[in-house]
Amino acid sequence: MSDVVMCGPLGDIARQAGLQDGIHTEDVYAAALCWWAAAVAPSAVLPVGHMEWPCLVWGAFLTDDARPPLVTALAAAGMDSSRFRRLTSHHDITTTDRLRAAWRRSARSTRPGTGFSLLLTGSPVKHRPSRMFSDDSLAYALRKAWDGNEYRNLEHQRRSRASGQAGEAPRIGVLWEMSAGDWRYRAQTEAASSSRFLVFRRKTVIPGVTLPGRRIVPVASQAVEGLARIYDSLSHQQVQFTMTGEAAAKFWPVQLSAARFDDQESLPEDQFVRLDAHTHRIAAALALAEDTDVITGGHIEAAWSLVARSGRDRARLLCPDALDLVGGILDEIGGQVRTATGSPQALPLGELFPPGGLHAVSAPAAVPASGVRDRKGRVRRDGAVVQDVKDWYGNQCQMCGSVLKIPGPRQTISEGAHIRPLSQGGPDYTGNVLCLCPNCHTQFDQGGLYLTDDLRVVETVTGTVRQRLETEPGHDVGLEYVRWHRARWAQYIQPVRQTRGGR
């Protein structure tokens, strides 16, 4: 029995396209999501804090034997440019020059003022006689397209201003079909880009179960026609998605997923960090396929089931020895997603409420919502922010009050601790930074200590309450970040049993 929940018109198309010889229903369902998300990308955005994500779902489908292409199966089902004219497909784009040429061709054939998008198929890996080759500049351009307004690389901004081409990120969908070896090569050389893809090892179809030929029954045609009508209605409008209270409750454990994987040293770095973004985007695409801008709990469950399958396939490819570990984390998150409950009413735009009534984390309006990223997608810290906090407390630890003295001109040292790490979407400003000694910093980062809403320091394992966090009048510690940190370690928190140093 399949673990992937296929819903809505895209599920109907997949179930019928899966009747073709050599095509597995789950694979073509994931491919249909990539295709549909690329088609509607010019008109659909996801407000996340003070950013906007494009509604793009990217997939890499891997096989080492001859299988019918998924794009051919989709075309046979009616998902092609004859019905969706503002989406153009481009095969084997391996360099930025080819990407620019494809973009120019599509722009010339599109009515001025009308949004359009590209779908990249085939493979980005070029094979030379002696080795494989993957264009770093193409990977950088694709990262910008996937991130949309979130990606704020300083060098890119400088080049854009100099050339007068700072506009919006292009809307580019990706549906790659390539060998597992090509994918491993690209993942190892471009981890920052590979995490933006859902990766699927194409499933084997048992002979005799599928029906040969392109047999697409009327229900699939009806679903495609319905999608085409929605697509046409979006040509001159932009959709912004919101969630029901139930969807937000189900999405909350997914938002914490990156922290769960970051804690596992045996896993490859940065390969499981964007499961929340993938889930959000898939859920939005599923909602829009049903002609609504409200993401429901059912959409989140269906989206997570596909993300979890991709997570297992990624582990099989990149860290097979850790497959049980990855599967256990995915199963635990999936259980939390399925059991979470909430209101069926739509929340105000951009407002999310995780279980227990805690407000989801979002930065104040005047604060950057995430750290600036370098060319490889890594967060860059602003040293002045941490130094300001250290200066306020004279290097005295806010949790234990100790001052670490050393010989030399510095005399005392401390560390700046981000309550919500930059790598987990935390902002780089003083409300998200504490001045701690190395001991308290390590305990706080690893979940040994947490803060209550009234800023009391608590030992996670024993439940012992220490003194209240020391705060200067000008240091407004963000309660939303304190709650995020506490939720991250909630499964380990023991009941409070005593108070020590009750300042």
Disulfide bonds with the S-S distance in Angstrom:
none
